[in-house]
Amino acid sequence: MSEQPTPERARELLEQAARTDSTTRAGSSWPQIAGLFGLGAASSLGLVALAYVPHELIALPLVLVFVWVGALFAFIALFSRAIKRGFGRRWTATILAWGVLWVAGVCGIYWWFPGQVWFLVAASTALTVVTLLGAWLEARG
Amino acid sequence: MSEEHPRHQLLDALTHPVRFSLVAALNATESVEFGVVHDQLQITDSVLSRQAAQLEELGIVAIRKGYIGKRPRTWLSLTPDGRAQWARHLAALQAIADM
């Protein structure tokens, strides 16, 4: 063994490991956090647009939301330089929750509660909250 | 019969200062680009490459190479076994620190 640390040296090494861990985490995940902000903004505003665009333009908000979400995910996949530990678990949970809310929001606006403002407010708020919460958890992770 | 001294639980490969810092940084991430580690640890490319390759040979680190357009990129991560070995190494250090 090249080094047999004393208790003092062992404490220094543990502190160094904790500092390095903390520094690495602090510099990671910003593309993913920004991506979740973008996802929340695009989808919640897209839902509002869906409720009010004329019928002949109904596909426009859907296409725009998916173009922006696709671009965000592509940039995250291509250009993020570090992925924080536990990201996969947090990301899966956030995206699943977002997906359920998005589908429920679109179905609600078209079929379940068409023209009802309370549903639009609730659905767009829920999309905002779940993506902000996901970004918060990623930032703290 | 006396208990084994915790120093025997330390992993030789992780007593090297650069390898210690490298594994500490990798443990915080799922994976991280070579350049990020290089900037954080403030060591030369050749030192980082050599130490990462040695840890790869020991099954502690996984090295993945790829391209974004024409730019080569190298990603480093800890293997599941590497994470377990790092946890045992830290536990041994903690036991020594508590003596």
gemmi code that builds the backbone of each chain (N, CA, C; Angstrom):
import gemmi

chains = {
    "A": [
        ("MET", (0.835, -1.193, 0.000), (0.000, 0.000, 0.000), (0.870, 1.243, 0.000)),
        ("SER", (0.532, 2.231, -0.845), (1.407, 3.390, -0.972), (1.221, 4.373, 0.179)),
        ("GLU", (0.088, 4.340, 0.867), (-0.137, 5.298, 1.941), (-1.011, 4.650, 3.013)),
        ("GLN", (-0.582, 4.764, 4.257), (-1.404, 4.254, 5.351), (-1.762, 5.446, 6.217)),
        ("PRO", (-2.930, 6.037, 5.987), (-3.228, 7.339, 6.581), (-3.428, 7.289, 8.092)),
        ("THR", (-2.991, 8.368, 8.712), (-3.287, 8.565, 10.133), (-4.746, 9.015, 10.232)),
        ("PRO", (-5.332, 9.017, 11.435), (-6.711, 9.518, 11.567), (-6.857, 10.952, 11.039)),
        ("GLU", (-5.862, 11.801, 11.268), (-5.942, 13.188, 10.781), (-5.961, 13.219, 9.256)),
        ("ARG", (-5.068, 12.419, 8.645), (-4.995, 12.368, 7.179), (-6.296, 11.783, 6.606)),
        ("ALA", (-6.843, 10.789, 7.291), (-8.102, 10.195, 6.820), (-9.217, 11.232, 6.828)),
        ("ARG", (-9.255, 12.061, 7.874), (-10.282, 13.120, 7.936), (-10.089, 14.127, 6.797)),
        ("GLU", (-8.829, 14.479, 6.516), (-8.553, 15.409, 5.403), (-9.038, 14.817, 4.077)),
        ("LEU", (-8.766, 13.532, 3.882), (-9.172, 12.888, 2.622), (-10.697, 12.839, 2.504)),
        ("LEU", (-11.376, 12.557, 3.613), (-12.843, 12.533, 3.579), (-13.396, 13.918, 3.254)),
        ("GLU", (-12.781, 14.955, 3.824), (-13.230, 16.327, 3.530), (-12.973, 16.668, 2.067)),
        ("GLN", (-11.821, 16.227, 1.567), (-11.494, 16.482, 0.151), (-12.498, 15.778, -0.766)),
        ("ALA", (-12.852, 14.536, -0.422), (-13.827, 13.790, -1.236), (-15.174, 14.493, -1.217)),
        ("ALA", (-15.588, 14.985, -0.050), (-16.880, 15.676, 0.063), (-16.865, 16.972, -0.740)),
        ("ARG", (-15.730, 17.702, -0.691), (-15.626, 18.959, -1.450), (-15.694, 18.693, -2.955)),
        ("THR", (-14.953, 17.671, -3.400), (-14.936, 17.345, -4.833), (-16.330, 16.929, -5.296)),
        ("ASP", (-16.999, 16.110, -4.493), (-18.367, 15.665, -4.802), (-19.283, 16.873, -4.949)),
        ("SER", (-19.187, 17.784, -3.995), (-20.051, 18.956, -3.984), (-19.774, 19.865, -5.189)),
        ("THR", (-18.492, 20.066, -5.515), (-18.123, 20.930, -6.654), (-18.619, 20.327, -7.959)),
        ("THR", (-18.465, 19.016, -8.097), (-18.892, 18.362, -9.339), (-20.403, 18.459, -9.510)),
        ("ARG", (-21.141, 18.234, -8.414), (-22.601, 18.337, -8.497), (-23.039, 19.749, -8.855)),
        ("ALA", (-22.372, 20.747, -8.252), (-22.779, 22.139, -8.469), (-22.638, 22.533, -9.941)),
        ("GLY", (-21.658, 21.960, -10.626), (-21.440, 22.345, -12.017), (-22.224, 21.511, -13.014)),
        ("SER", (-22.980, 20.529, -12.526), (-23.680, 19.610, -13.437), (-25.144, 20.015, -13.599)),
        ("SER", (-25.766, 19.415, -14.601), (-27.232, 19.425, -14.749), (-27.864, 20.713, -15.237)),
        ("TRP", (-27.081, 21.794, -15.480), (-27.762, 23.011, -15.923), (-28.501, 22.849, -17.253)),
        ("PRO", (-27.967, 22.115, -18.225), (-28.767, 21.921, -19.449), (-30.093, 21.205, -19.160)),
        ("GLN", (-30.050, 20.225, -18.266), (-31.272, 19.493, -17.933), (-32.274, 20.383, -17.195)),
        ("ILE", (-31.762, 21.226, -16.293), (-32.648, 22.135, -15.545), (-33.280, 23.150, -16.502)),
        ("ALA", (-32.455, 23.712, -17.389), (-32.985, 24.667, -18.371), (-33.991, 23.974, -19.290)),
        ("GLY", (-33.715, 22.716, -19.626), (-34.633, 21.950, -20.468), (-35.989, 21.771, -19.797)),
        ("LEU", (-35.982, 21.542, -18.501), (-37.255, 21.383, -17.786), (-38.012, 22.715, -17.713)),
        ("PHE", (-37.279, 23.823, -17.554), (-37.947, 25.136, -17.604), (-38.619, 25.314, -18.971)),
        ("GLY", (-37.884, 24.993, -20.026), (-38.420, 25.142, -21.382), (-39.612, 24.237, -21.617)),
        ("LEU", (-39.511, 23.008, -21.122), (-40.616, 22.050, -21.274), (-41.873, 22.579, -20.586)),
        ("GLY", (-41.704, 23.076, -19.372), (-42.851, 23.608, -18.629), (-43.453, 24.813, -19.322)),
        ("ALA", (-42.597, 25.726, -19.798), (-43.091, 26.940, -20.456), (-43.821, 26.585, -21.747)),
        ("ALA", (-43.173, 25.767, -22.577), (-43.771, 25.430, -23.882), (-45.091, 24.693, -23.705)),
        ("SER", (-45.147, 23.736, -22.796), (-46.349, 22.919, -22.690), (-47.497, 23.654, -22.003)),
        ("SER", (-47.200, 24.438, -20.962), (-48.305, 25.135, -20.286), (-48.887, 26.227, -21.189)),
        ("LEU", (-48.013, 26.959, -21.881), (-48.516, 27.989, -22.793), (-49.154, 27.361, -24.035)),
        ("GLY", (-48.601, 26.215, -24.454), (-49.184, 25.496, -25.598), (-50.608, 25.042, -25.302)),
        ("LEU", (-50.827, 24.642, -24.061), (-52.169, 24.207, -23.663), (-53.164, 25.385, -23.713)),
        ("VAL", (-52.709, 26.543, -23.253), (-53.561, 27.746, -23.311), (-53.873, 28.079, -24.771)),
        ("ALA", (-52.838, 28.002, -25.624), (-53.059, 28.291, -27.050), (-54.055, 27.300, -27.663)),
        ("LEU", (-53.926, 26.015, -27.280), (-54.835, 24.991, -27.811), (-56.300, 25.327, -27.530)),
        ("ALA", (-56.522, 25.906, -26.345), (-57.894, 26.190, -25.930), (-58.510, 27.349, -26.712)),
        ("TYR", (-57.682, 28.230, -27.288), (-58.218, 29.453, -27.876), (-57.983, 29.635, -29.374)),
        ("VAL", (-57.150, 28.796, -29.994), (-56.926, 28.994, -31.434), (-58.173, 28.553, -32.212)),
        ("PRO", (-58.420, 29.155, -33.374), (-59.543, 28.688, -34.201), (-59.354, 27.219, -34.580)),
        ("HIS", (-60.464, 26.547, -34.855), (-60.418, 25.108, -35.084), (-59.451, 24.718, -36.215)),
        ("GLU", (-59.383, 25.558, -37.265), (-58.518, 25.211, -38.399), (-57.036, 25.307, -38.058)),
        ("LEU", (-56.707, 25.965, -36.927), (-55.291, 26.090, -36.530), (-54.935, 25.196, -35.349)),
        ("ILE", (-55.784, 24.230, -35.061), (-55.642, 23.436, -33.843), (-54.311, 22.663, -33.788)),
        ("ALA", (-53.785, 22.308, -34.965), (-52.525, 21.540, -34.966), (-51.310, 22.417, -34.675)),
        ("LEU", (-51.469, 23.740, -34.884), (-50.300, 24.623, -34.760), (-49.672, 24.612, -33.368)),
        ("PRO", (-50.457, 24.813, -32.286), (-49.814, 24.762, -30.959), (-49.186, 23.408, -30.654)),
        ("LEU", (-49.831, 22.323, -31.097), (-49.281, 20.976, -30.849), (-47.941, 20.810, -31.544)),
        ("VAL", (-47.890, 21.230, -32.828), (-46.637, 21.095, -33.587), (-45.540, 21.944, -32.946)),
        ("LEU", (-45.894, 23.201, -32.569), (-44.887, 24.094, -31.975), (-44.369, 23.539, -30.646)),
        ("VAL", (-45.266, 23.006, -29.835), (-44.821, 22.423, -28.556), (-43.857, 21.275, -28.819)),
        ("PHE", (-44.199, 20.410, -29.765), (-43.331, 19.245, -29.986), (-42.014, 19.625, -30.669)),
        ("VAL", (-42.034, 20.654, -31.503), (-40.762, 21.134, -32.089), (-39.850, 21.661, -30.985)),
        ("TRP", (-40.417, 22.488, -30.082), (-39.590, 23.060, -29.004), (-39.107, 21.984, -28.032)),
        ("VAL", (-40.023, 21.084, -27.689), (-39.629, 20.012, -26.748), (-38.577, 19.106, -27.394)),
        ("GLY", (-38.767, 18.796, -28.673), (-37.787, 17.965, -29.388), (-36.428, 18.642, -29.453)),
        ("ALA", (-36.436, 19.975, -29.734), (-35.171, 20.716, -29.805), (-34.479, 20.730, -28.440)),
        ("LEU", (-35.256, 20.940, -27.391), (-34.682, 20.957, -26.034), (-34.020, 19.618, -25.706)),
        ("PHE", (-34.743, 18.539, -25.981), (-34.203, 17.217, -25.644), (-32.967, 16.891, -26.492)),
        ("ALA", (-33.007, 17.301, -27.768), (-31.859, 17.027, -28.641), (-30.631, 17.791, -28.149)),
        ("PHE", (-30.816, 19.058, -27.762), (-29.681, 19.849, -27.264), (-29.145, 19.276, -25.953)),
        ("ILE", (-30.055, 18.829, -25.089), (-29.604, 18.235, -23.818), (-28.762, 16.996, -24.108)),
        ("ALA", (-29.290, 16.143, -25.003), (-28.586, 14.887, -25.302), (-27.221, 15.147, -25.938)),
        ("LEU", (-27.158, 16.162, -26.797), (-25.912, 16.393, -27.536), (-24.888, 17.214, -26.755)),
        ("PHE", (-25.345, 18.179, -25.974), (-24.391, 19.162, -25.462), (-24.216, 19.197, -23.948)),
        ("SER", (-24.952, 18.387, -23.192), (-24.682, 18.422, -21.749), (-23.356, 17.711, -21.497)),
        ("ARG", (-22.577, 18.242, -20.562), (-21.207, 17.756, -20.353), (-21.075, 16.914, -19.091)),
        ("ALA", (-22.096, 16.925, -18.251), (-22.053, 16.100, -17.046), (-23.479, 15.761, -16.649)),
        ("ILE", (-23.668, 14.538, -16.218), (-24.996, 14.102, -15.789), (-24.903, 13.706, -14.325)),
        ("LYS", (-25.652, 14.433, -13.508), (-25.564, 14.232, -12.067), (-26.068, 12.843, -11.663)),
        ("ARG", (-25.481, 12.310, -10.614), (-25.872, 10.981, -10.133), (-27.353, 10.983, -9.736)),
        ("GLY", (-28.083, 9.958, -10.165), (-29.510, 9.861, -9.841), (-30.386, 10.590, -10.843)),
        ("PHE", (-29.760, 11.186, -11.876), (-30.514, 11.947, -12.875), (-31.570, 11.076, -13.566)),
        ("GLY", (-31.189, 9.870, -13.953), (-32.107, 8.997, -14.694), (-33.404, 8.762, -13.942)),
        ("ARG", (-33.297, 8.528, -12.655), (-34.483, 8.269, -11.827), (-35.345, 9.537, -11.729)),
        ("ARG", (-34.691, 10.680, -11.472), (-35.452, 11.932, -11.321), (-36.085, 12.345, -12.647)),
        ("TRP", (-35.317, 12.205, -13.734), (-35.797, 12.609, -15.066), (-36.995, 11.752, -15.471)),
        ("THR", (-36.894, 10.438, -15.275), (-37.987, 9.534, -15.639), (-39.256, 9.901, -14.881)),
        ("ALA", (-39.124, 10.153, -13.571), (-40.301, 10.497, -12.761), (-40.923, 11.805, -13.251)),
        ("THR", (-40.083, 12.810, -13.539), (-40.608, 14.111, -13.980), (-41.282, 13.999, -15.344)),
        ("ILE", (-40.622, 13.312, -16.271), (-41.173, 13.217, -17.631), (-42.453, 12.372, -17.651)),
        ("LEU", (-42.493, 11.323, -16.830), (-43.728, 10.528, -16.751), (-44.880, 11.384, -16.220)),
        ("ALA", (-44.621, 12.127, -15.146), (-45.666, 12.987, -14.565), (-46.096, 14.043, -15.585)),
        ("TRP", (-45.100, 14.641, -16.274), (-45.421, 15.659, -17.276), (-46.268, 15.033, -18.404)),
        ("GLY", (-45.874, 13.848, -18.861), (-46.580, 13.181, -19.960), (-48.038, 12.896, -19.606)),
        ("VAL", (-48.267, 12.414, -18.396), (-49.642, 12.119, -17.946), (-50.461, 13.415, -17.922)),
        ("LEU", (-49.859, 14.482, -17.369), (-50.585, 15.755, -17.269), (-50.845, 16.361, -18.649)),
        ("TRP", (-49.870, 16.228, -19.546), (-50.028, 16.789, -20.894), (-51.163, 16.080, -21.631)),
        ("VAL", (-51.182, 14.753, -21.589), (-52.238, 13.989, -22.268), (-53.596, 14.322, -21.637)),
        ("ALA", (-53.636, 14.362, -20.287), (-54.896, 14.696, -19.607), (-55.338, 16.116, -19.978)),
        ("GLY", (-54.364, 17.036, -20.081), (-54.700, 18.422, -20.435), (-55.292, 18.519, -21.834)),
        ("VAL", (-54.663, 17.862, -22.793), (-55.150, 17.911, -24.190), (-56.526, 17.241, -24.280)),
        ("CYS", (-56.665, 16.073, -23.649), (-57.964, 15.384, -23.683), (-59.046, 16.228, -23.016)),
        ("GLY", (-58.683, 16.864, -21.891), (-59.650, 17.682, -21.167), (-60.129, 18.859, -22.013)),
        ("ILE", (-59.183, 19.512, -22.685), (-59.540, 20.686, -23.493), (-60.394, 20.284, -24.698)),
        ("TYR", (-60.099, 19.145, -25.302), (-60.844, 18.726, -26.500), (-62.164, 18.033, -26.174)),
        ("TRP", (-62.117, 17.098, -25.186), (-63.266, 16.199, -25.023), (-63.958, 16.271, -23.656)),
        ("TRP", (-63.176, 16.367, -22.584), (-63.804, 16.234, -21.267), (-64.417, 17.545, -20.780)),
        ("PHE", (-63.681, 18.655, -20.904), (-64.162, 19.938, -20.370), (-63.938, 21.069, -21.384)),
        ("PRO", (-64.428, 20.919, -22.606), (-64.155, 21.961, -23.612), (-64.756, 23.308, -23.182)),
        ("GLY", (-63.939, 24.359, -23.348), (-64.407, 25.713, -23.051), (-64.468, 26.049, -21.573)),
        ("GLN", (-64.056, 25.145, -20.696), (-64.141, 25.421, -19.254), (-62.798, 25.988, -18.751)),
        ("VAL", (-62.878, 27.230, -18.321), (-61.660, 27.948, -17.944), (-60.976, 27.296, -16.736)),
        ("TRP", (-61.783, 26.825, -15.764), (-61.177, 26.254, -14.552), (-60.255, 25.087, -14.902)),
        ("PHE", (-60.676, 24.280, -15.911), (-59.841, 23.128, -16.270), (-58.540, 23.591, -16.926)),
        ("LEU", (-58.658, 24.591, -17.791), (-57.455, 25.115, -18.460), (-56.461, 25.675, -17.435)),
        ("VAL", (-56.990, 26.419, -16.469), (-56.119, 26.989, -15.424), (-55.470, 25.866, -14.617)),
        ("ALA", (-56.275, 24.866, -14.233), (-55.752, 23.760, -13.407), (-54.689, 22.966, -14.169)),
        ("ALA", (-54.966, 22.656, -15.445), (-54.044, 21.810, -16.221), (-52.738, 22.551, -16.513)),
        ("SER", (-52.837, 23.826, -16.910), (-51.592, 24.557, -17.226), (-50.794, 24.829, -15.946)),
        ("THR", (-51.489, 25.045, -14.827), (-50.784, 25.221, -13.546), (-50.086, 23.932, -13.141)),
        ("ALA", (-50.778, 22.808, -13.326), (-50.176, 21.512, -12.946), (-48.918, 21.240, -13.780)),
        ("LEU", (-48.963, 21.538, -15.078), (-47.771, 21.353, -15.928), (-46.626, 22.246, -15.468)),
        ("THR", (-46.959, 23.479, -15.100), (-45.931, 24.408, -14.613), (-45.312, 23.887, -13.318)),
        ("VAL", (-46.181, 23.460, -12.395), (-45.698, 23.020, -11.078), (-44.822, 21.774, -11.204)),
        ("VAL", (-45.261, 20.795, -12.023), (-44.506, 19.542, -12.081), (-43.126, 19.751, -12.723)),
        ("THR", (-43.038, 20.615, -13.712), (-41.734, 20.843, -14.338), (-40.827, 21.703, -13.444)),
        ("LEU", (-41.419, 22.678, -12.749), (-40.614, 23.471, -11.807), (-40.097, 22.588, -10.668)),
        ("LEU", (-40.961, 21.692, -10.193), (-40.551, 20.784, -9.122), (-39.425, 19.862, -9.608)),
        ("GLY", (-39.565, 19.362, -10.845), (-38.520, 18.516, -11.418), (-37.201, 19.268, -11.519)),
        ("ALA", (-37.266, 20.537, -11.952), (-36.045, 21.349, -12.069), (-35.438, 21.599, -10.686)),
        ("TRP", (-36.287, 21.833, -9.692), (-35.822, 22.078, -8.326), (-35.107, 20.829, -7.788)),
        ("LEU", (-35.737, 19.660, -8.005), (-35.130, 18.414, -7.514), (-33.799, 18.149, -8.219)),
        ("GLU", (-33.735, 18.472, -9.529), (-32.491, 18.268, -10.263), (-31.398, 19.212, -9.749)),
        ("ALA", (-31.788, 20.455, -9.474), (-30.818, 21.422, -8.966), (-30.286, 21.004, -7.589)),
        ("ARG", (-31.157, 20.435, -6.769), (-30.737, 20.035, -5.415), (-30.047, 18.680, -5.377)),
        ("GLY", (-30.300, 17.849, -6.417), (-29.845, 16.445, -6.410), (-28.362, 16.266, -6.236)),
    ],
    "B": [
        ("MET", (-9.487, -12.860, 19.436), (-8.845, -12.458, 18.186), (-9.162, -10.992, 17.874)),
        ("SER", (-8.124, -10.189, 17.574), (-8.361, -8.766, 17.343), (-8.925, -8.535, 15.942)),
        ("GLU", (-9.692, -7.420, 15.830), (-10.285, -7.084, 14.524), (-9.204, -6.578, 13.576)),
        ("GLU", (-9.448, -6.788, 12.282), (-8.494, -6.318, 11.278), (-8.490, -4.782, 11.249)),
        ("HIS", (-7.318, -4.198, 11.158), (-7.215, -2.734, 11.090), (-7.898, -2.241, 9.808)),
        ("PRO", (-8.673, -1.140, 9.906), (-9.409, -0.672, 8.710), (-8.519, -0.300, 7.530)),
        ("ARG", (-7.216, -0.037, 7.791), (-6.352, 0.327, 6.651), (-6.268, -0.813, 5.639)),
        ("HIS", (-6.519, -2.051, 6.104), (-6.480, -3.186, 5.172), (-7.663, -3.159, 4.200)),
        ("GLN", (-8.691, -2.370, 4.527), (-9.852, -2.258, 3.636), (-9.649, -1.180, 2.568)),
        ("LEU", (-8.592, -0.375, 2.717), (-8.323, 0.672, 1.713), (-7.902, 0.016, 0.396)),
        ("LEU", (-8.343, 0.636, -0.689), (-7.989, 0.114, -2.007), (-6.724, 0.820, -2.484)),
        ("ASP", (-5.687, 0.058, -2.757), (-4.401, 0.625, -3.194), (-4.571, 1.638, -4.323)),
        ("ALA", (-5.385, 1.266, -5.311), (-5.528, 2.105, -6.509), (-6.055, 3.490, -6.163)),
        ("LEU", (-6.798, 3.614, -5.068), (-7.426, 4.889, -4.727), (-6.606, 5.709, -3.735)),
        ("THR", (-5.454, 5.219, -3.345), (-4.596, 6.006, -2.445), (-3.758, 7.022, -3.238)),
        ("HIS", (-3.699, 6.849, -4.560), (-3.008, 7.818, -5.413), (-3.851, 9.101, -5.454)),
        ("PRO", (-3.244, 10.286, -5.224), (-4.050, 11.514, -5.096), (-4.895, 11.855, -6.324)),
        ("VAL", (-4.346, 11.675, -7.522), (-5.133, 12.019, -8.715), (-6.281, 11.028, -8.887)),
        ("ARG", (-5.990, 9.748, -8.694), (-7.058, 8.752, -8.846), (-8.131, 8.958, -7.774)),
        ("PHE", (-7.717, 9.337, -6.568), (-8.672, 9.610, -5.479), (-9.619, 10.738, -5.892)),
        ("SER", (-9.049, 11.853, -6.384), (-9.874, 13.007, -6.788), (-10.751, 12.662, -7.985)),
        ("LEU", (-10.187, 11.902, -8.917), (-10.949, 11.523, -10.113), (-12.181, 10.699, -9.735)),
        ("VAL", (-11.978, 9.709, -8.882), (-13.108, 8.853, -8.496), (-14.099, 9.647, -7.641)),
        ("ALA", (-13.614, 10.547, -6.795), (-14.523, 11.390, -5.993), (-15.414, 12.229, -6.916)),
        ("ALA", (-14.822, 12.765, -7.987), (-15.605, 13.574, -8.933), (-16.602, 12.707, -9.696)),
        ("LEU", (-16.146, 11.549, -10.142), (-17.037, 10.672, -10.925), (-18.181, 10.137, -10.078)),
        ("ASN", (-17.945, 9.965, -8.779), (-18.983, 9.411, -7.920), (-20.193, 10.339, -7.808)),
        ("ALA", (-19.984, 11.637, -8.070), (-21.092, 12.590, -7.987), (-21.961, 12.562, -9.238)),
        ("THR", (-21.514, 11.877, -10.269), (-22.221, 11.936, -11.552), (-22.556, 10.535, -12.075)),
        ("GLU", (-23.493, 10.528, -13.039), (-23.727, 9.295, -13.812), (-22.580, 9.158, -14.811)),
        ("SER", (-22.279, 10.256, -15.483), (-21.127, 10.304, -16.391), (-20.742, 11.767, -16.592)),
        ("VAL", (-19.492, 11.977, -16.965), (-19.011, 13.347, -17.107), (-17.968, 13.393, -18.224)),
        ("GLU", (-17.974, 14.504, -18.957), (-17.056, 14.635, -20.081), (-15.622, 14.843, -19.573)),
        ("PHE", (-14.691, 14.310, -20.306), (-13.265, 14.370, -19.970), (-12.833, 15.804, -19.641)),
        ("GLY", (-13.248, 16.756, -20.482), (-12.819, 18.142, -20.313), (-13.294, 18.764, -19.002)),
        ("VAL", (-14.468, 18.339, -18.551), (-15.001, 18.871, -17.289), (-14.122, 18.420, -16.128)),
        ("VAL", (-13.754, 17.132, -16.141), (-12.896, 16.600, -15.069), (-11.525, 17.262, -15.136)),
        ("HIS", (-11.026, 17.398, -16.350), (-9.725, 18.043, -16.568), (-9.712, 19.441, -15.956)),
        ("ASP", (-10.786, 20.229, -16.217), (-10.859, 21.593, -15.684), (-10.983, 21.582, -14.161)),
        ("GLN", (-11.797, 20.664, -13.671), (-12.054, 20.657, -12.226), (-10.818, 20.223, -11.422)),
        ("LEU", (-10.156, 19.186, -11.893), (-9.010, 18.666, -11.130), (-7.714, 19.430, -11.431)),
        ("GLN", (-7.760, 20.256, -12.492), (-6.593, 21.073, -12.872), (-5.340, 20.219, -13.048)),
        ("ILE", (-5.487, 19.201, -13.878), (-4.350, 18.353, -14.224), (-4.256, 18.287, -15.741)),
        ("THR", (-3.108, 17.858, -16.239), (-2.926, 17.839, -17.688), (-3.729, 16.693, -18.305)),
        ("ASP", (-4.015, 16.831, -19.603), (-4.743, 15.778, -20.324), (-4.044, 14.433, -20.204)),
        ("SER", (-2.696, 14.465, -20.321), (-1.971, 13.192, -20.346), (-2.043, 12.493, -18.982)),
        ("VAL", (-1.961, 13.283, -17.895), (-2.060, 12.674, -16.557), (-3.461, 12.090, -16.358)),
        ("LEU", (-4.474, 12.873, -16.740), (-5.847, 12.387, -16.572), (-6.080, 11.134, -17.411)),
        ("SER", (-5.612, 11.149, -18.656), (-5.783, 9.981, -19.535), (-5.128, 8.742, -18.923)),
        ("ARG", (-3.902, 8.928, -18.433), (-3.168, 7.784, -17.900), (-3.857, 7.215, -16.663)),
        ("GLN", (-4.274, 8.104, -15.756), (-4.898, 7.625, -14.515), (-6.268, 7.000, -14.801)),
        ("ALA", (-7.015, 7.609, -15.729), (-8.327, 7.044, -16.074), (-8.159, 5.671, -16.715)),
        ("ALA", (-7.137, 5.533, -17.574), (-6.897, 4.235, -18.227), (-6.533, 3.163, -17.197)),
        ("GLN", (-5.748, 3.561, -16.192), (-5.380, 2.577, -15.151), (-6.614, 2.148, -14.355)),
        ("LEU", (-7.491, 3.110, -14.063), (-8.719, 2.758, -13.333), (-9.659, 1.931, -14.207)),
        ("GLU", (-9.608, 2.165, -15.521), (-10.425, 1.349, -16.430), (-9.939, -0.100, -16.429)),
        ("GLU", (-8.618, -0.264, -16.428), (-8.055, -1.626, -16.400), (-8.469, -2.378, -15.136)),
        ("LEU", (-8.647, -1.619, -14.041), (-9.047, -2.235, -12.770), (-10.562, -2.434, -12.668)),
        ("GLY", (-11.288, -2.007, -13.693), (-12.749, -2.175, -13.690), (-13.470, -1.154, -12.826)),
        ("ILE", (-12.774, -0.061, -12.459), (-13.397, 0.953, -11.595), (-14.071, 2.046, -12.430)),
        ("VAL", (-13.454, 2.391, -13.548), (-13.950, 3.468, -14.413), (-14.285, 2.914, -15.794)),
        ("ALA", (-15.356, 3.438, -16.382), (-15.685, 3.108, -17.775), (-15.406, 4.342, -18.626)),
        ("ILE", (-14.774, 4.129, -19.775), (-14.455, 5.233, -20.688), (-15.213, 5.010, -21.990)),
        ("ARG", (-15.982, 6.041, -22.388), (-16.770, 5.918, -23.622), (-16.357, 7.060, -24.549)),
        ("LYS", (-16.044, 6.707, -25.790), (-15.634, 7.727, -26.755), (-16.712, 7.893, -27.825)),
        ("GLY", (-16.884, 9.129, -28.279), (-17.878, 9.387, -29.315), (-17.568, 10.686, -30.035)),
        ("TYR", (-18.472, 11.070, -30.900), (-18.295, 12.304, -31.670), (-19.573, 13.127, -31.626)),
        ("ILE", (-19.406, 14.464, -31.556), (-20.500, 15.386, -31.828), (-20.056, 16.113, -33.082)),
        ("GLY", (-20.694, 15.791, -34.224), (-20.177, 16.276, -35.496), (-18.798, 15.678, -35.704)),
        ("LYS", (-17.802, 16.554, -35.919), (-16.438, 16.037, -36.112), (-15.611, 16.127, -34.834)),
        ("ARG", (-16.249, 16.645, -33.763), (-15.501, 16.820, -32.501), (-15.514, 15.547, -31.681)),
        ("PRO", (-14.338, 15.014, -31.375), (-14.327, 13.821, -30.521), (-14.640, 14.190, -29.067)),
        ("ARG", (-15.382, 13.325, -28.400), (-15.681, 13.560, -26.984), (-15.485, 12.264, -26.221)),
        ("THR", (-14.985, 12.385, -25.005), (-14.759, 11.218, -24.160), (-15.538, 11.392, -22.865)),
        ("TRP", (-16.293, 10.356, -22.512), (-17.097, 10.391, -21.293), (-16.528, 9.396, -20.293)),
        ("LEU", (-16.473, 9.818, -19.037), (-15.984, 8.959, -17.974), (-17.125, 8.677, -16.993)),
        ("SER", (-17.154, 7.465, -16.475), (-18.141, 7.152, -15.438), (-17.578, 6.058, -14.536)),
        ("LEU", (-18.152, 5.944, -13.345), (-17.769, 4.844, -12.463), (-18.590, 3.618, -12.831)),
        ("THR", (-17.982, 2.461, -12.804), (-18.740, 1.229, -13.003), (-19.477, 0.925, -11.695)),
        ("PRO", (-20.493, 0.065, -11.726), (-21.163, -0.314, -10.458), (-20.160, -0.873, -9.446)),
        ("ASP", (-19.216, -1.683, -9.929), (-18.192, -2.218, -9.028), (-17.296, -1.091, -8.500)),
        ("GLY", (-16.998, -0.127, -9.361), (-16.193, 1.027, -8.950), (-16.877, 1.824, -7.855)),
        ("ARG", (-18.186, 2.011, -7.981), (-18.928, 2.731, -6.927), (-18.861, 1.973, -5.607)),
        ("ALA", (-19.014, 0.652, -5.694), (-18.975, -0.164, -4.468), (-17.589, -0.087, -3.830)),
        ("GLN", (-16.539, -0.137, -4.666), (-15.171, -0.073, -4.134), (-14.893, 1.286, -3.507)),
        ("TRP", (-15.406, 2.345, -4.145), (-15.232, 3.699, -3.604), (-15.940, 3.813, -2.242)),
        ("ALA", (-17.141, 3.244, -2.154), (-17.886, 3.300, -0.882), (-17.119, 2.556, 0.214)),
        ("ARG", (-16.522, 1.417, -0.139), (-15.738, 0.669, 0.864), (-14.496, 1.452, 1.276)),
        ("HIS", (-13.862, 2.121, 0.292), (-12.667, 2.917, 0.569), (-13.007, 4.065, 1.530)),
        ("LEU", (-14.126, 4.756, 1.256), (-14.531, 5.859, 2.138), (-14.893, 5.347, 3.530)),
        ("ALA", (-15.541, 4.171, 3.582), (-15.904, 3.597, 4.886), (-14.650, 3.273, 5.693)),
        ("ALA", (-13.614, 2.773, 5.006), (-12.358, 2.462, 5.697), (-11.697, 3.747, 6.196)),
        ("LEU", (-11.722, 4.801, 5.361), (-11.163, 6.095, 5.795), (-11.931, 6.628, 7.004)),
        ("GLN", (-13.257, 6.469, 6.976), (-14.078, 6.939, 8.097), (-13.731, 6.177, 9.374)),
        ("ALA", (-13.513, 4.869, 9.224), (-13.157, 4.054, 10.394), (-11.810, 4.497, 10.969)),
        ("ILE", (-10.866, 4.813, 10.081), (-9.546, 5.288, 10.549), (-9.703, 6.659, 11.222)),
        ("ALA", (-10.512, 7.523, 10.587), (-10.707, 8.864, 11.150), (-11.352, 8.809, 12.531)),
        ("ASP", (-12.172, 7.792, 12.765), (-12.886, 7.670, 14.045), (-12.035, 7.037, 15.156)),
        ("MET", (-10.808, 6.632, 14.815), (-9.972, 5.922, 15.821), (-9.509, 6.859, 16.937)),
    ],
}
model = gemmi.Model(1)
for chain_id, residues in chains.items():
    chain = gemmi.Chain(chain_id)
    for i, (resn, *xyz) in enumerate(residues, 1):
        res = gemmi.Residue()
        res.name, res.seqid = resn, gemmi.SeqId(i, " ")
        for name, pos in zip(("N", "CA", "C"), xyz):
            atom = gemmi.Atom()
            atom.name, atom.element = name, gemmi.Element(name[0])
            atom.pos, atom.b_iso = gemmi.Position(*pos), 0.0
            res.add_atom(atom)
        chain.add_residue(res)
    model.add_chain(chain)
structure = gemmi.Structure()
structure.add_model(model)
structure.setup_entities()
